[in-house]
Amino acid sequence: MLRSTSCLITLTAVSITNGQLTPEQPASLPQHLVEVNAQWPTMQPNISKDRTTVRFNSEAQRIAAHLHRVQEHLSTHIPTEISPAARSHRQSLLRWLDNYADRGVFPLNDLVPGRSPVFIDELGNACAVGHLMIMSGHEALAERIRAEMNLAYVHDIELPEVAAWASTNGFTTDELAWIQPTYDHMKIRDPRLIATIHMTNGDHFIVQGPANAQVTQKLSLVRKANTGDKVLATLPMLSAVQAVEFAGRVFVAGMPPKTGSAAEVYEWNGKSLVAYDPFAGRLIIGALFVANGTLHVRGHVLGEAEYQERYLTEAGEWKTVETVQEEVAPIEDVPRVP
């Protein structure tokens, strides 16, 4: 997972005196976090005392480290005045934020120089706050922000609907501003990368998005090799895509588009693509993972917090897991964005 512990840690404090701080550049942890989000000194003043020197392998890894740290703090510092319903929504959304950070697929800033928020990019990759809105059933609000103020900071989005959404889900506007990352111009080199998986036999597969908004909106399953990339199959335009290896096969899962097949899971068996529809309706996929030698998929209805879970039997049928654990199981393979 793209956790903060995956960065290189040394014992020497380094001061950055000029220019933007690149992820690979050794600097104090607070310096790296403030590079991603300027709210850190306000929301957690004690962070300035941390003189641990770190560097990150990529911009995506640094953004994920920021999100995980904010998520951990907000999960344990819950306002006492919010209602039980808002508290439940808040905790569910924070778990979804953790999964989002693990995936490591963030918006691409190909619009303005320097660092900027990007609510939803051209390929539909939402920022952390936009992702939480969509996951809670407020896709229309996220799309309105994309259309009217895509590069705005949360504190500058003066829509009463945003404040209402935050209150209903147990957040303050300041907390949302703390979550919202900024993105360095063109730092993520492959904006089409949706998911990636390295097989135990050495094969490398990726799920790739469309080249632009003008072409047919399909995902591609691609095998990467020294001799070149090979497109093996096309999939519907799934959202929040995850991919794992199970029994030597590639499984890809995500929320289906509004039209077309309702299948949430696809299997590449080496010859063809097999579609599975483990849930009734169109569900958001919160986790795709292997547990005790069995493939599991966990999802929820758009706008609802309660998870449903299914597992794949040897006969190729999806059975219901009656007791779903409170915590979402970790994703076993997540994108490694260069």
C-alpha positions in Angstrom: 0.0 0.0 0.0 1.1 3.6 -0.5 1.7 4.2 3.2 3.8 6.9 4.7 6.1 4.1 6.0 7.1 3.3 2.5 9.2 6.4 2.2 13.0 6.5 3.0 13.6 7.7 6.5 17.0 9.1 7.7 18.0 11.0 10.8 19.4 14.2 9.3 17.3 17.4 9.1 17.6 19.2 5.8 16.4 22.7 5.0 15.0 23.5 1.6 15.7 27.1 0.8 14.3 27.8 -2.6 12.1 26.3 -5.4 9.5 23.6 -5.2 10.2 20.6 -3.1 10.3 17.5 -5.2 9.1 14.2 -3.7 12.6 12.7 -4.2 14.4 15.5 -2.4 15.3 14.8 1.3 13.5 17.2 3.6 11.6 17.2 6.9 8.3 15.4 7.0 6.4 18.7 7.7 8.0 20.3 4.6 6.8 17.5 2.4 3.3 17.5 3.8 3.0 21.3 3.5 4.1 21.0 -0.1 0.9 18.9 -0.7 -1.4 20.8 1.5 -0.8 24.2 3.2 -3.3 23.6 6.0 -1.0 21.4 8.0 0.4 24.1 10.3 -3.2 25.3 11.1 -4.8 21.9 11.6 -1.9 20.2 13.4 0.5 22.8 14.7 2.7 20.2 16.5 3.7 18.7 13.1 6.4 21.4 13.0 8.3 19.6 15.8 8.8 16.5 13.7 12.3 16.9 12.2 12.5 13.4 10.7 13.9 13.6 7.2 12.1 11.7 4.5 11.9 11.5 0.7 9.4 9.7 -1.5 9.7 7.7 -4.7 7.0 9.6 -6.5 4.5 12.4 -6.2 1.7 9.9 -5.9 3.4 8.3 -2.9 3.8 11.7 -1.2 0.1 12.5 -1.8 -0.9 9.1 -0.4 1.2 9.7 2.7 -0.6 13.1 3.3 -4.0 11.5 2.9 -3.2 8.6 5.2 -2.0 10.9 8.0 -5.0 13.1 7.7 -7.3 10.1 7.7 -5.7 8.6 10.8 -6.1 11.9 12.7 -9.7 12.5 11.6 -10.6 8.9 12.5 -9.5 9.4 16.1 -10.6 13.1 16.6 -14.3 13.0 16.1 -16.3 16.1 17.0 -18.6 15.4 20.0 -21.4 17.6 18.8 -22.2 15.6 15.6 -25.2 13.3 15.4 -24.8 9.5 15.5 -25.8 9.4 11.8 -23.2 11.9 10.8 -20.6 10.1 12.9 -21.4 6.9 11.1 -21.2 8.6 7.7 -17.9 10.2 8.6 -16.3 6.9 9.6 -17.4 5.2 6.5 -16.1 8.0 4.3 -12.8 8.0 6.1 -12.4 4.2 5.4 -13.1 5.0 1.7 -10.5 7.7 1.9 -7.9 5.2 3.1 -8.7 2.9 0.2 -8.5 5.8 -2.2 -5.1 6.7 -0.9 -4.0 3.1 -1.3 -5.0 3.0 -4.9 -2.6 5.9 -5.7 -4.5 7.1 -8.8 -5.0 10.8 -8.5 -6.0 13.7 -10.8 -3.4 15.0 -13.3 -2.7 18.7 -13.3 -2.2 19.4 -17.0 -4.0 22.7 -16.7 -1.8 25.2 -14.8 1.9 25.6 -13.9 3.0 24.8 -10.3 0.7 23.2 -7.8 -3.1 23.4 -7.8 -6.1 21.5 -6.7 -7.9 19.6 -9.5 -11.4 18.4 -8.5 -11.9 16.0 -11.3 -9.5 15.6 -14.3 -10.3 15.0 -17.9 -10.2 11.2 -17.5 -12.6 11.3 -14.5 -10.1 10.9 -11.7 -11.5 12.7 -8.7 -9.5 14.4 -6.0 -9.9 13.1 -2.4 -12.9 15.4 -1.6 -14.5 14.8 -4.9 -14.1 11.0 -4.4 -15.9 11.2 -1.0 -18.7 13.2 -2.5 -19.2 10.6 -5.3 -18.9 7.7 -2.9 -21.6 9.2 -0.7 -24.0 9.5 -3.6 -23.5 13.2 -4.5 -21.9 12.7 -7.9 -24.0 15.6 -9.3 -22.5 18.0 -6.8 -19.0 16.8 -7.6 -19.6 17.3 -11.3 -21.0 20.8 -10.7 -17.8 21.8 -9.0 -15.8 20.2 -11.8 -17.7 22.3 -14.4 -17.8 25.6 -12.5 -14.6 25.7 -10.3 -12.5 22.7 -11.0 -9.2 24.3 -9.7 -10.7 25.9 -6.6 -9.6 25.3 -3.0 -12.3 24.1 -0.7 -12.3 27.3 1.3 -13.1 29.2 -2.0 -16.0 27.0 -3.0 -18.9 29.1 -1.8 -21.7 26.7 -2.5 -24.2 26.1 0.3 -24.6 22.5 -0.9 -20.9 21.8 0.0 -21.4 23.0 3.6 -24.6 21.0 3.8 -22.9 17.9 2.5 -20.0 18.3 4.9 -22.4 18.7 7.9 -24.5 15.7 7.0 -21.4 13.6 6.7 -19.8 14.8 10.0 -17.0 17.0 8.5 -16.1 20.7 8.9 -15.1 22.8 5.9 -11.7 23.1 7.5 -11.3 19.4 7.6 -12.2 19.0 4.0 -9.7 21.8 3.1 -7.1 19.8 5.0 -7.9 16.6 3.1 -7.7 18.3 -0.4 -4.3 17.8 -2.0 -2.7 20.0 -4.6 -1.1 18.4 -7.7 2.2 19.4 -9.3 2.0 20.2 -13.0 2.3 17.0 -15.1 4.1 15.1 -12.3 2.2 11.9 -12.9 3.7 10.7 -16.2 1.0 8.3 -17.3 -2.5 9.8 -16.8 -4.1 6.8 -18.4 -2.9 4.4 -15.7 -5.9 3.1 -13.7 -4.6 0.0 -12.0 -1.6 -2.3 -12.2 -0.7 -5.8 -11.0 2.5 -7.8 -11.0 1.8 -11.6 -11.2 3.8 -14.2 -9.3 5.0 -15.6 -12.6 6.6 -12.2 -13.6 3.9 -11.0 -15.9 2.9 -7.4 -15.6 -0.6 -6.2 -16.4 -2.2 -2.7 -16.3 -5.7 -1.4 -16.7 -5.6 1.7 -18.9 -8.1 4.5 -19.4 -9.1 6.0 -22.8 -6.6 8.4 -24.5 -9.0 11.3 -24.2 -12.7 12.2 -23.7 -13.3 12.1 -27.5 -12.6 8.4 -28.0 -14.9 5.5 -26.9 -14.9 5.4 -23.2 -13.6 2.0 -22.5 -10.9 0.5 -20.2 -8.2 -1.7 -21.7 -6.4 -4.7 -20.0 -2.8 -4.5 -21.2 0.1 -6.9 -20.8 3.4 -5.0 -20.6 6.6 -6.7 -21.8 10.0 -5.8 -23.1 8.8 -6.6 -26.6 6.0 -4.1 -26.3 2.5 -3.7 -24.8 -0.4 -5.9 -25.9 -4.0 -5.0 -25.4 -5.7 -8.3 -24.3 -9.3 -7.1 -23.8 -11.5 -4.0 -23.3 -13.8 -3.5 -20.3 -16.6 -1.0 -19.6 -15.6 2.3 -18.1 -15.5 1.1 -14.5 -15.0 3.5 -11.6 -12.6 3.1 -8.6 -10.9 0.2 -10.3 -9.0 -2.5 -8.4 -7.1 -5.5 -9.7 -5.7 -8.6 -8.0 -4.2 -12.0 -8.9 -6.1 -15.1 -7.9 -5.3 -18.6 -8.9 -3.0 -17.4 -11.6 -5.7 -15.2 -13.2 -6.2 -11.5 -13.3 -9.4 -10.1 -11.7 -10.5 -6.5 -12.2 -13.4 -4.9 -10.3 -15.1 -1.5 -10.2 -18.4 0.3 -10.2 -20.2 -0.2 -13.6 -21.2 2.8 -15.7 -24.8 4.0 -15.7 -25.6 2.3 -18.9 -24.7 -1.2 -20.2 -23.6 -4.2 -18.2 -24.1 -4.2 -14.4 -21.1 -6.6 -13.9 -18.7 -5.4 -11.3 -16.0 -8.0 -11.6 -14.0 -9.2 -14.7 -11.7 -12.2 -15.0 -8.9 -12.6 -17.6 -8.2 -16.3 -17.7 -5.4 -16.1 -20.2 -7.7 -16.5 -23.3 -10.8 -14.5 -22.8 -12.5 -12.0 -20.5 -15.3 -13.3 -18.2 -17.8 -10.9 -16.6 -19.3 -11.5 -13.2 -22.2 -9.7 -11.5 -21.9 -10.7 -7.8 -24.3 -8.0 -6.6 -27.8 -7.0 -7.6 -27.8 -3.5 -8.9 -24.9 -1.1 -9.6 -22.5 -1.1 -6.6 -19.4 0.8 -5.7 -16.5 -1.6 -5.0 -14.8 -0.9 -1.8 -12.4 -3.9 -1.8 -11.2 -6.8 -4.0 -9.0 -9.1 -2.0 -7.9 -12.7 -1.4 -8.6 -14.2 2.1 -8.0 -17.8 3.2 -7.5 -18.9 -0.4 -10.7 -17.3 -1.6 -11.5 -14.3 -3.8 -13.7 -11.7 -2.0 -15.4 -8.6 -3.3 -16.9 -6.0 -1.1 -19.3 -3.2 -2.2 -22.1 -0.9 -1.3 -25.0 0.9 -2.9 -24.2 4.4 -4.0 -25.0 6.7 -1.1 -25.3 4.0 1.5 -22.7 3.1 4.1 -23.5 -0.6 4.7 -21.2 -3.0 2.9 -22.2 -6.3 1.2 -19.6 -9.0 0.6 -19.4 -11.9 -1.8 -16.8 -14.7 -2.3 -16.2 -16.8 -5.4 -16.7 -20.6 -5.0 -14.8 -23.3 -6.9 -17.9 -23.7 -9.0 -17.7 -20.1 -10.2 -20.6 -18.9 -8.1 -20.7 -15.8 -5.9 -21.9 -16.5 -2.3 -22.8 -14.0 0.4 -20.6 -13.5 3.4 -23.1 -13.1 6.2 -20.9 -11.1 8.6 -18.9 -8.3 7.1 -16.1 -7.0 9.2 -16.2 -3.3 10.1 -12.8 -2.6 8.6 -12.2 -2.9 4.9 -9.6 -5.6 4.1 -6.4 -4.2 2.6 -6.0 -4.2 -1.1 -3.3 -6.6 -2.0 -1.9 -4.9 -5.1 -2.3 -1.2 -5.8 -1.1 1.0 -8.6 2.5 2.2 -8.3 2.5 5.4 -10.2 5.9 6.5 -11.4 
